[in-house]
Amino acid sequence: MHVRDLMDFLAQLAQNNNRAWFVMNKPRYDILRAEFLQVVTDLVAQVSRFDPALAACDPKKAIFRINRDVRFSADKSPYKTTFSAALSASDRKKPSEGGGPVYYFHIDQDGQLLFACGEYMPPPPRVQKVRQAIVADAENFGKMLKNRAQRAEFGDLQREHELQRLPKGFAADSPHPDYLRLKDFMIWKQGPVPAEIVNGAQLVEFLAARFAKGLPLMQWLRSVPLA
């Protein structure tokens, strides 16, 4: 995959987000989509080397559709301006499906690369289970938070979504009270696609190295039963 070609396509799509333009450029999209699938396939193979649970991931199911769901959105633009994928051991990549943690990445129309590990806005029953596990498994949760490689790459868990107060049922003296207020459990990083990444193989190597550092969070979240 030529990363620059992908970024150019997404930038042009952002300027021409309509069906007529997309139909005219569909052959180009199909090529990029096939190349992106190969990237995801190779990434699954690479990540499975240090996280064998991911071997069950179907690359085709990991890729998000480019069509937007505009039913409940004021923005009626029909297409996403990202190529994105979420690698999951359960093949349930959407947060609403409650399928556990994922390795996620996308490239957007501005040439930004975002990569992340964890669970983004899981359904309430899953959030409750994770919160209960933070209390019940406080020691191992604390060790995961302090992992040096993970913290050096990603920092702390993101606080984009959190409650103002402790959730009902948790005491003020509970272990890790700040983390009990979180609504999702993610680490992520975003920035311009590095200039040295020009093809799919280089992108795979870059992402696999970063995802390896997020393994402690992935493993701890997987220790929390889904059901």
C-alpha positions as CSV (number, residue, x, y, z in Angstrom):
1,M,0.0,0.0,0.0
2,H,1.2,3.5,-0.9
3,V,0.4,5.5,2.2
4,R,0.6,8.8,0.4
5,D,-1.9,7.6,-2.2
6,L,-4.3,6.7,0.6
7,M,-4.0,10.1,2.3
8,D,-4.4,11.9,-1.1
9,F,-7.6,9.9,-1.7
10,L,-9.0,10.8,1.7
11,A,-8.2,14.5,1.4
12,Q,-10.0,14.6,-2.0
13,L,-12.9,12.7,-0.6
14,A,-13.2,15.2,2.2
15,Q,-13.5,18.0,-0.4
16,N,-16.0,16.0,-2.6
17,N,-18.0,14.0,-0.1
18,N,-20.8,13.0,-2.4
19,R,-22.0,9.9,-4.2
20,A,-21.2,11.2,-7.7
21,W,-17.5,11.8,-6.9
22,F,-17.2,8.5,-5.1
23,V,-18.8,6.5,-7.9
24,M,-16.3,8.1,-10.4
25,N,-13.4,7.2,-8.1
26,K,-14.7,3.8,-7.1
27,P,-12.0,1.8,-8.9
28,R,-9.3,3.8,-7.0
29,Y,-11.1,3.2,-3.8
30,D,-11.3,-0.6,-4.5
31,I,-7.6,-0.8,-5.0
32,L,-6.9,1.2,-1.8
33,R,-9.4,-1.0,0.1
34,A,-7.7,-4.2,-1.0
35,E,-4.3,-2.8,-0.1
36,F,-5.6,-1.8,3.3
37,L,-7.0,-5.3,3.9
38,Q,-3.6,-6.6,3.2
39,V,-2.1,-4.2,5.8
40,V,-4.7,-5.4,8.4
41,T,-4.0,-9.0,7.5
42,D,-0.3,-8.6,8.0
43,L,-0.8,-6.6,11.2
44,V,-3.0,-9.4,12.7
45,A,-0.2,-11.8,11.9
46,Q,2.5,-9.5,13.5
47,V,0.4,-8.8,16.7
48,S,-0.4,-12.4,17.1
49,R,3.2,-13.1,17.7
50,F,3.1,-11.3,21.1
51,D,-0.6,-11.6,21.7
52,P,-1.7,-15.1,20.5
53,A,-5.4,-14.3,21.4
54,L,-5.5,-12.1,18.3
55,A,-4.9,-15.1,16.0
56,A,-8.7,-15.6,15.9
57,C,-9.2,-12.1,14.4
58,D,-10.8,-12.0,10.9
59,P,-9.1,-9.1,9.1
60,K,-12.2,-8.6,6.9
61,K,-14.3,-8.1,9.9
62,A,-11.8,-5.8,11.5
63,I,-12.1,-3.1,8.8
64,F,-14.8,-0.5,9.2
65,R,-17.1,0.4,6.3
66,I,-16.5,3.7,4.6
67,N,-20.2,4.5,4.4
68,R,-21.5,6.7,7.3
69,D,-24.7,6.0,9.2
70,V,-26.4,9.3,8.7
71,R,-29.9,8.4,10.1
72,F,-29.4,10.3,13.3
73,S,-26.8,12.7,12.3
74,A,-27.1,16.4,11.3
75,D,-24.1,15.8,9.0
76,K,-25.4,13.9,6.0
77,S,-22.0,13.4,4.3
78,P,-22.3,9.9,3.0
79,Y,-18.7,8.7,3.5
80,K,-16.2,8.6,6.3
81,T,-12.9,10.3,5.6
82,T,-10.8,7.7,7.4
83,F,-9.6,4.2,6.7
84,S,-9.9,2.4,10.0
85,A,-9.7,-1.0,11.7
86,A,-10.2,-2.5,15.1
87,L,-8.4,-5.8,15.8
88,S,-10.4,-7.9,18.3
89,A,-10.0,-11.4,19.6
90,S,-13.8,-11.7,19.6
91,D,-14.3,-10.2,16.1
92,R,-16.8,-7.8,17.7
93,K,-15.1,-4.5,17.0
94,K,-17.9,-2.0,17.8
95,P,-18.0,-0.7,21.3
96,S,-21.8,-1.3,21.6
97,E,-21.2,-5.0,21.0
98,G,-19.2,-5.3,24.2
99,G,-16.6,-7.6,22.7
100,G,-13.7,-6.6,24.9
101,P,-10.6,-4.7,24.1
102,V,-9.3,-3.9,20.6
103,Y,-6.2,-2.6,18.9
104,Y,-7.5,0.3,16.8
105,F,-6.0,2.6,14.2
106,H,-7.0,4.9,11.5
107,I,-5.6,7.3,9.0
108,D,-7.6,10.4,8.2
109,Q,-8.0,13.1,5.6
110,D,-5.5,15.3,7.2
111,G,-2.8,12.7,7.2
112,Q,-3.2,12.0,10.9
113,L,-2.5,8.5,12.3
114,L,-4.3,7.5,15.5
115,F,-3.6,4.2,17.2
116,A,-5.1,3.0,20.4
117,C,-5.6,0.0,22.7
118,G,-8.5,-0.8,25.1
119,E,-12.3,-0.4,25.2
120,Y,-13.9,2.8,23.9
121,M,-17.4,3.6,25.4
122,P,-18.4,0.0,26.1
123,P,-22.0,-0.7,27.1
124,P,-23.0,0.0,30.7
125,P,-23.0,-3.6,31.9
126,R,-19.4,-4.0,30.6
127,V,-18.4,-0.7,32.2
128,Q,-19.8,-2.0,35.5
129,K,-17.9,-5.2,35.3
130,V,-14.6,-3.4,34.6
131,R,-15.2,-1.1,37.5
132,Q,-15.9,-4.0,39.8
133,A,-12.7,-5.7,38.6
134,I,-10.6,-2.5,39.3
135,V,-11.7,-2.9,42.9
136,A,-11.4,-6.7,43.2
137,D,-8.1,-6.8,41.3
138,A,-6.7,-3.5,42.5
139,E,-3.1,-4.8,42.8
140,N,-2.8,-6.1,39.3
141,F,-4.6,-3.1,37.9
142,G,-2.1,-0.8,39.6
143,K,0.8,-2.8,38.2
144,M,-0.7,-2.5,34.7
145,L,-1.0,1.3,35.1
146,K,2.7,1.5,36.1
147,N,4.1,-0.6,33.2
148,R,7.0,1.5,32.0
149,A,6.9,0.7,28.3
150,Q,3.2,1.3,28.2
151,R,3.4,4.6,30.1
152,A,6.3,5.8,28.0
153,E,4.4,5.3,24.8
154,F,0.8,6.2,25.7
155,G,0.8,7.8,29.1
156,D,-2.2,7.2,31.4
157,L,-5.6,6.0,30.6
158,Q,-7.6,8.7,28.6
159,R,-10.1,10.8,30.4
160,E,-12.2,12.0,27.5
161,H,-15.3,10.5,29.1
162,E,-15.7,10.3,32.9
163,L,-18.2,10.9,35.6
164,Q,-18.0,14.0,37.9
165,R,-18.5,11.7,40.9
166,L,-17.9,8.1,41.9
167,P,-20.5,5.8,40.4
168,K,-23.3,4.5,42.6
169,G,-22.2,1.5,44.7
170,F,-18.5,2.5,45.1
171,A,-17.2,4.0,48.3
172,A,-14.9,7.0,48.5
173,D,-12.1,4.8,49.9
174,S,-12.3,2.3,47.0
175,P,-9.0,1.5,45.3
176,H,-8.2,3.6,42.3
177,P,-11.2,5.9,42.7
178,D,-10.2,8.2,39.8
179,Y,-10.4,5.3,37.4
180,L,-13.8,4.1,38.7
181,R,-15.2,7.3,37.2
182,L,-14.1,6.4,33.7
183,K,-16.7,5.5,31.0
184,D,-14.1,3.9,28.8
185,F,-10.7,2.3,29.3
186,M,-8.4,3.5,26.5
187,I,-4.8,4.5,25.8
188,W,-4.1,6.2,22.5
189,K,-1.8,8.5,20.6
190,Q,-2.3,10.7,17.5
191,G,0.0,12.6,15.2
192,P,1.0,13.0,11.5
193,V,1.9,9.8,9.7
194,P,5.7,9.7,10.2
195,A,7.5,10.7,7.0
196,E,9.5,7.4,7.0
197,I,6.3,5.4,6.6
198,V,5.7,5.2,2.9
199,N,4.3,1.7,2.4
200,G,2.1,-0.8,4.1
201,A,4.9,-3.0,5.4
202,Q,6.4,0.0,7.2
203,L,3.0,0.9,8.6
204,V,2.6,-2.6,9.9
205,E,5.9,-2.6,11.6
206,F,5.3,0.8,13.2
207,L,1.8,-0.2,14.6
208,A,2.8,-3.6,15.8
209,A,5.7,-2.1,17.8
210,R,3.3,0.4,19.5
211,F,0.6,-2.2,20.1
212,A,3.1,-4.4,21.8
213,K,3.5,-1.7,24.4
214,G,-0.2,-1.6,25.1
215,L,-0.4,-5.3,25.8
216,P,-0.6,-4.9,29.6
217,L,-3.9,-3.0,29.3
218,M,-5.2,-5.5,26.7
219,Q,-4.4,-8.5,28.9
220,W,-5.8,-6.9,32.1
221,L,-9.1,-6.0,30.3
222,R,-9.3,-9.5,28.9
223,S,-9.1,-10.9,32.4
224,V,-12.5,-9.3,33.1
225,P,-15.1,-11.8,31.9
226,L,-17.3,-10.5,29.0
227,A,-20.5,-12.2,30.3
